[in-house]
Amino acid sequence: MDKYFDGNNVDFSGIIISENIMGTEFQKKVWLALRKIKYGNTSSYSAIASQIGCNKGYQAVGNAIGMNPILIIIPCHRIIAKTGNISGFSAGIEIKRFLLKLENIKI
């Protein structure tokens, strides 16, 4: 985490997350999709919904993202609105802006 917060591109995808992580099967699908978003990149709620086969489920995806138990390792801060705007974040919008800036993501 120190390397990440020093602004280094850290790949957390190799970190094994227990099968016992608390969440519904739908939430786990969403969280797995989030882990595929590379450092410095973003995606949208609707893109994640489409990726997991729930094309019109962007609101359900948003709800699942809001329940993410492992911020940064499951990079929910990389999800922005389809319009390109920053949207909700369980830790607060200012922290989301900080994390996006840390990864050199221009919003």
Backbone bond lengths (Angstrom), bond angles and torsions (degrees), N, CA, C in turn:
res aa  C-N    CA-C-N  psi(-1)  N-CA   C-N-CA  omega(-1)  CA-C   N-CA-C  phi
1 M - - - 1.441 - - 1.519 110.53 -
2 D 1.331 117.30 -34.45 1.457 119.45 178.77 1.523 110.96 -58.50
3 K 1.338 116.48 -44.66 1.467 119.95 179.07 1.526 110.53 -60.56
4 Y 1.323 116.83 -43.08 1.467 120.63 179.40 1.524 109.87 -59.72
5 F 1.316 117.61 -49.81 1.462 120.81 -177.26 1.527 113.14 -72.75
6 D 1.333 116.37 -10.85 1.461 119.68 171.20 1.531 110.94 -86.03
7 G 1.332 116.64 1.89 1.458 121.14 176.82 1.514 114.97 91.53
8 N 1.322 116.75 14.87 1.464 120.70 178.88 1.514 111.29 -88.39
9 N 1.326 115.18 146.49 1.462 121.46 176.28 1.526 107.88 -73.28
10 V 1.301 115.82 103.41 1.464 121.79 -179.58 1.526 107.93 -108.82
11 D 1.322 115.48 128.25 1.465 121.04 179.11 1.523 108.34 -95.05
12 F 1.331 115.43 107.28 1.465 120.64 -179.91 1.528 112.57 -89.59
13 S 1.342 117.77 1.39 1.463 119.55 -174.66 1.520 112.84 -64.68
14 G 1.325 117.49 -22.52 1.460 120.44 179.15 1.517 114.29 -79.48
15 I 1.321 116.55 -9.35 1.463 119.69 179.58 1.528 108.29 -74.19
16 I 1.290 115.29 123.24 1.465 120.93 -179.89 1.528 108.61 -76.49
17 I 1.312 114.75 127.23 1.469 120.26 175.25 1.518 106.86 -105.57
18 S 1.272 115.79 128.06 1.463 122.25 -177.02 1.521 111.87 -53.98
19 E 1.307 115.21 141.47 1.463 121.15 173.29 1.531 110.29 -62.32
20 N 1.320 115.84 -18.66 1.458 120.95 -177.68 1.530 113.67 -87.08
21 I 1.330 117.39 8.13 1.458 119.38 177.90 1.532 108.18 -56.41
22 M 1.302 115.70 136.12 1.469 120.97 -174.92 1.524 110.56 -75.83
23 G 1.323 116.06 120.42 1.452 122.03 177.50 1.515 109.86 169.32
24 T 1.316 115.04 162.96 1.464 119.98 177.39 1.530 109.16 -75.37
25 E 1.306 116.96 166.65 1.468 120.66 177.42 1.529 110.23 -60.47
26 F 1.338 117.12 -38.47 1.461 120.87 177.76 1.533 110.14 -62.65
27 Q 1.308 117.67 -47.91 1.463 121.19 178.91 1.523 110.67 -58.13
28 K 1.317 116.54 -43.31 1.463 120.33 -179.62 1.520 111.55 -63.25
29 K 1.332 117.58 -36.80 1.468 121.07 175.84 1.517 110.69 -62.31
30 V 1.326 115.49 -44.73 1.466 120.61 179.17 1.519 109.83 -62.56
31 W 1.327 117.75 -47.63 1.451 121.51 -178.14 1.525 111.79 -62.32
32 L 1.331 116.54 -37.55 1.466 120.21 176.88 1.527 110.20 -63.80
33 A 1.324 117.08 -42.13 1.470 121.09 177.65 1.530 111.05 -62.50
34 L 1.322 117.33 -38.57 1.459 120.98 178.70 1.525 111.31 -62.39
35 R 1.309 116.43 -37.29 1.472 120.63 -177.94 1.515 112.08 -65.77
36 K 1.332 117.35 -16.14 1.468 120.96 -179.98 1.528 112.68 -86.66
37 I 1.324 117.12 -6.90 1.465 120.56 178.43 1.523 107.84 -79.63
38 K 1.303 115.63 117.94 1.463 121.19 -175.94 1.528 112.14 -72.18
39 Y 1.303 115.47 153.67 1.455 124.71 174.98 1.532 108.99 -49.14
40 G 1.315 116.15 133.34 1.461 121.01 177.64 1.510 114.95 82.88
41 N 1.328 117.43 2.69 1.462 122.43 179.88 1.518 110.15 -117.85
42 T 1.315 115.23 162.09 1.464 120.69 176.65 1.519 109.52 -129.69
43 S 1.291 114.56 168.25 1.453 123.17 172.54 1.525 106.41 -144.15
44 S 1.327 116.08 179.34 1.462 120.32 179.80 1.525 109.95 -121.81
45 Y 1.310 114.49 164.68 1.464 120.65 178.13 1.528 110.07 -58.20
46 S 1.338 115.97 -44.70 1.466 119.64 -177.83 1.534 111.34 -68.23
47 A 1.331 117.55 -35.05 1.468 119.87 178.08 1.527 110.89 -65.98
48 I 1.317 116.48 -40.85 1.469 119.61 177.69 1.530 110.02 -65.81
49 A 1.326 116.65 -42.52 1.473 120.29 177.77 1.523 110.17 -56.89
50 S 1.313 116.49 -45.46 1.461 121.56 179.55 1.529 110.85 -63.89
51 Q 1.312 115.79 -43.24 1.463 121.81 -178.65 1.528 112.06 -59.54
52 I 1.326 117.18 -35.54 1.472 119.43 -177.80 1.529 112.09 -95.24
53 G 1.350 116.56 7.94 1.466 120.48 175.96 1.512 114.36 82.33
54 C 1.300 117.52 25.99 1.469 122.32 -179.20 1.535 107.41 -128.41
55 N 1.323 116.08 62.16 1.461 123.75 -168.41 1.518 116.01 -45.11
56 K 1.296 118.37 -41.56 1.458 120.84 -177.72 1.529 112.37 -101.44
57 G 1.309 116.33 14.86 1.451 120.73 -174.69 1.510 114.53 -96.45
58 Y 1.336 117.50 31.17 1.469 118.77 -176.83 1.520 113.12 -62.98
59 Q 1.336 117.66 -31.11 1.475 118.79 177.72 1.531 110.52 -70.83
60 A 1.323 116.44 -40.10 1.471 119.95 176.67 1.528 110.23 -64.32
61 V 1.326 116.57 -37.21 1.467 121.03 175.75 1.526 109.16 -61.78
62 G 1.318 117.08 -44.55 1.465 121.08 177.72 1.513 112.10 -58.73
63 N 1.321 116.32 -41.62 1.470 120.31 177.93 1.531 111.07 -64.41
64 A 1.330 116.30 -42.21 1.468 119.89 179.05 1.526 110.69 -64.80
65 I 1.329 116.18 -40.87 1.457 120.08 178.79 1.525 110.11 -61.54
66 G 1.316 116.44 -39.86 1.462 121.01 179.06 1.517 113.61 -64.14
67 M 1.307 117.49 -17.52 1.464 122.12 179.10 1.535 112.75 -98.92
68 N 1.321 116.71 6.35 1.458 122.53 -179.04 1.533 110.16 -54.49
69 P 1.338 117.47 120.27 1.470 119.83 -177.35 1.532 114.67 -85.91
70 I 1.341 117.73 -9.62 1.465 119.72 -173.70 1.538 109.14 -134.06
71 L 1.327 116.04 76.75 1.458 120.60 179.33 1.528 110.27 -56.88
72 I 1.288 116.59 148.62 1.467 128.13 -179.40 1.526 110.92 76.80
73 I 1.325 119.51 -53.21 1.474 120.45 176.19 1.534 109.11 -63.12
74 I 1.312 116.34 -42.71 1.467 122.63 169.55 1.534 103.51 -104.03
75 P 1.347 117.10 97.27 1.466 121.50 -164.79 1.530 115.54 -77.18
76 C 1.304 115.84 70.27 1.466 120.13 -179.27 1.524 112.57 -68.96
77 H 1.336 117.38 -17.94 1.466 119.96 177.20 1.529 111.59 -66.18
78 R 1.317 118.20 -16.16 1.470 122.09 -179.21 1.523 112.64 -83.94
79 I 1.327 116.71 1.04 1.461 120.15 177.95 1.519 109.23 -94.18
80 I 1.322 115.22 125.30 1.456 121.68 177.48 1.526 108.64 -125.94
81 A 1.315 115.99 166.90 1.465 120.16 178.37 1.530 109.33 -66.76
82 K 1.312 116.36 153.84 1.465 122.19 179.36 1.534 110.96 -55.69
83 T 1.320 116.98 -28.60 1.464 122.23 179.23 1.526 112.02 -73.67
84 G 1.321 117.53 -11.07 1.452 121.93 -178.31 1.517 113.35 96.27
85 N 1.308 116.65 -0.75 1.460 121.15 179.93 1.524 111.35 -83.56
86 I 1.325 114.87 152.82 1.459 120.05 173.76 1.526 107.43 -74.74
87 S 1.306 115.16 134.02 1.464 120.07 177.28 1.523 108.48 -120.68
88 G 1.293 117.44 -167.60 1.456 123.24 -171.46 1.515 116.00 -50.72
89 F 1.325 113.66 157.82 1.460 122.18 177.22 1.517 106.78 -156.23
90 S 1.309 116.74 130.72 1.464 120.05 -173.80 1.532 112.90 -61.56
91 A 1.322 117.46 -26.18 1.463 120.54 179.05 1.525 112.44 -93.31
92 G 1.326 116.78 0.95 1.462 121.42 178.89 1.521 112.79 106.52
93 I 1.307 115.52 146.47 1.465 122.40 -176.57 1.532 111.86 -61.88
94 E 1.320 117.99 -37.94 1.472 119.74 -178.91 1.527 111.38 -63.63
95 I 1.317 116.59 -37.45 1.471 119.63 177.53 1.519 109.70 -69.43
96 K 1.319 117.11 -38.68 1.465 120.28 176.87 1.531 109.98 -61.45
97 R 1.319 117.48 -45.58 1.476 121.07 176.92 1.535 110.66 -58.12
98 F 1.331 116.20 -43.29 1.463 121.35 179.17 1.530 110.54 -59.31
99 L 1.339 117.09 -47.71 1.468 120.98 -178.15 1.525 111.44 -65.34
100 L 1.327 117.06 -40.90 1.465 120.37 177.84 1.531 110.41 -63.75
101 K 1.317 117.18 -43.12 1.455 121.54 178.28 1.533 110.45 -63.77
102 L 1.318 116.57 -41.36 1.454 121.78 178.05 1.531 110.95 -55.79
103 E 1.335 116.24 -36.53 1.465 121.92 -179.55 1.527 111.86 -90.99
104 N 1.331 117.47 10.80 1.465 123.09 179.33 1.521 112.56 60.27
105 I 1.321 116.57 33.60 1.465 121.84 176.05 1.520 107.10 -92.06
106 K 1.318 115.70 120.40 1.478 121.28 -179.39 1.513 109.26 -90.42
107 I 1.330 115.61 121.99 1.469 121.77 177.78 1.512 107.66 -123.50
